[in-house]
Amino acid sequence: MDKNFSIHETDRIIEMAWEDRTPFEAIQFQFGISEPEVIELMRSELKESSFKLWRKRVNSGVSQKHLKKRSEEIQRFRCSRQKAISNNKISKR
């Protein structure tokens, strides 16, 4: 992977990848990296045991990491006070 992310961006990508309800498509939209690139980043940044646990969970069907595999009933919670986030630029508070 040839993208250089800041520590904050790398942490955010890992956090999003670890969260079952955040699809790979959301990571690609915000950071411009594909699913294989996310997997590569996770492999390089996590301990081997943590990476294997994550991959097992993502591939097991428990995770909803792919929009096409999600059931229609899964909705993201959105607080009425939550600001819109686009292209990883968070509004000032």
C-alpha positions as CSV (number, residue, x, y, z in Angstrom):
1,M,0.0,0.0,0.0
2,D,1.5,3.3,-1.0
3,K,-0.7,5.7,1.0
4,N,0.9,7.4,4.0
5,F,-1.7,7.9,6.7
6,S,-1.1,9.9,9.9
7,I,-1.2,8.0,13.2
8,H,-4.7,9.4,13.8
9,E,-6.0,8.3,10.3
10,T,-4.4,4.8,10.8
11,D,-6.1,4.5,14.2
12,R,-9.4,5.6,12.7
13,I,-9.2,3.0,9.8
14,I,-8.4,0.2,12.3
15,E,-11.3,1.4,14.5
16,M,-13.7,1.4,11.6
17,A,-12.4,-2.0,10.3
18,W,-12.8,-3.6,13.8
19,E,-16.4,-2.3,14.1
20,D,-18.7,-5.0,12.6
21,R,-21.4,-2.5,11.4
22,T,-19.0,-0.3,9.5
23,P,-18.7,-1.6,5.9
24,F,-15.6,-1.7,3.9
25,E,-17.3,0.7,1.5
26,A,-17.5,3.4,4.2
27,I,-13.7,3.1,4.8
28,Q,-13.1,3.3,1.1
29,F,-15.3,6.4,0.8
30,Q,-13.6,8.2,3.7
31,F,-10.0,7.1,3.1
32,G,-9.8,6.0,-0.5
33,I,-8.5,2.5,0.2
34,S,-10.0,-0.8,-0.9
35,E,-10.8,-3.9,1.1
36,P,-7.5,-5.6,0.2
37,E,-5.7,-2.5,1.3
38,V,-7.6,-2.4,4.6
39,I,-6.7,-6.1,5.2
40,E,-3.0,-5.3,4.4
41,L,-3.1,-2.3,6.8
42,M,-4.7,-4.5,9.6
43,R,-2.1,-7.2,9.0
44,S,0.8,-4.8,9.4
45,E,-0.6,-2.8,12.4
46,L,-2.2,-5.6,14.5
47,K,-0.5,-8.3,16.5
48,E,-0.8,-11.6,14.5
49,S,-3.3,-13.1,17.0
50,S,-5.5,-10.0,16.8
51,F,-5.4,-10.0,13.0
52,K,-6.4,-13.6,12.8
53,L,-9.2,-13.0,15.2
54,W,-10.4,-10.1,13.2
55,R,-10.2,-12.0,9.8
56,K,-12.0,-15.0,11.3
57,R,-14.8,-12.7,12.5
58,V,-15.1,-10.8,9.3
59,N,-15.2,-14.0,7.2
60,S,-17.6,-15.9,9.5
61,G,-20.8,-14.1,8.6
62,V,-21.1,-12.6,12.1
63,S,-19.7,-9.3,10.8
64,Q,-21.7,-7.1,8.4
65,K,-18.6,-5.7,6.7
66,H,-20.0,-5.8,3.2
67,L,-23.1,-3.8,2.3
68,K,-24.3,-6.4,-0.1
69,K,-24.3,-9.1,2.6
70,R,-26.1,-7.0,5.1
71,S,-29.8,-7.6,6.0
72,E,-32.1,-4.7,5.3
73,E,-33.0,-4.4,9.0
74,I,-29.5,-3.3,10.1
75,Q,-29.6,0.5,10.6
76,R,-26.9,2.7,12.0
77,F,-27.8,4.8,15.0
78,R,-27.5,8.4,14.3
79,C,-28.0,11.0,17.1
80,S,-30.0,14.1,16.1
81,R,-27.0,16.2,17.3
82,Q,-24.5,14.3,15.2
83,K,-22.8,16.4,12.5
84,A,-22.4,15.1,9.0
85,I,-19.0,13.7,8.2
86,S,-17.7,13.8,4.7
87,N,-14.3,12.9,3.4
88,N,-13.0,12.5,6.9
89,K,-13.4,16.2,7.7
90,I,-15.1,16.5,11.1
91,S,-16.9,19.7,11.8
92,K,-15.5,21.9,14.6
93,R,-17.5,21.8,17.8
